[in-house]
């Protein structure tokens, strides 16, 4: 399985809209589809940490170096994170637009926090 195929399979497994991945990576939806289809074979190394985080997996899994989708330490961290637990409860009740709105809100909130730290 290629990196793009792993990326697509994991995204679909979690029910994450392509727009959410694109927003998180700062690329277009078309670019995400090109990653998934293998039209862009080598993902920039700068993209991997963010992509792995959004897909709740490891860089090693995405690159095909490991078959473990989530490392033991990541799995424990994800299970204990109340935000992740809440998302697990409501994800099936949200449509793609709701998920994109939620991601946009979280991104703005994080940016405001960062700006506050710089002052």
ABEGO torsion letter per residue (X at the ends): XBAAAAAAAAAAAAGBBAAAAAAAAGBBAAAAAAAAAGABABBBAAAAAAAAAAAGBBAAAAAGABABABBAAAAAAAAABAAAAAAAAAAAABBAAAAAAAAAAAAAAAAAAAAAAAX
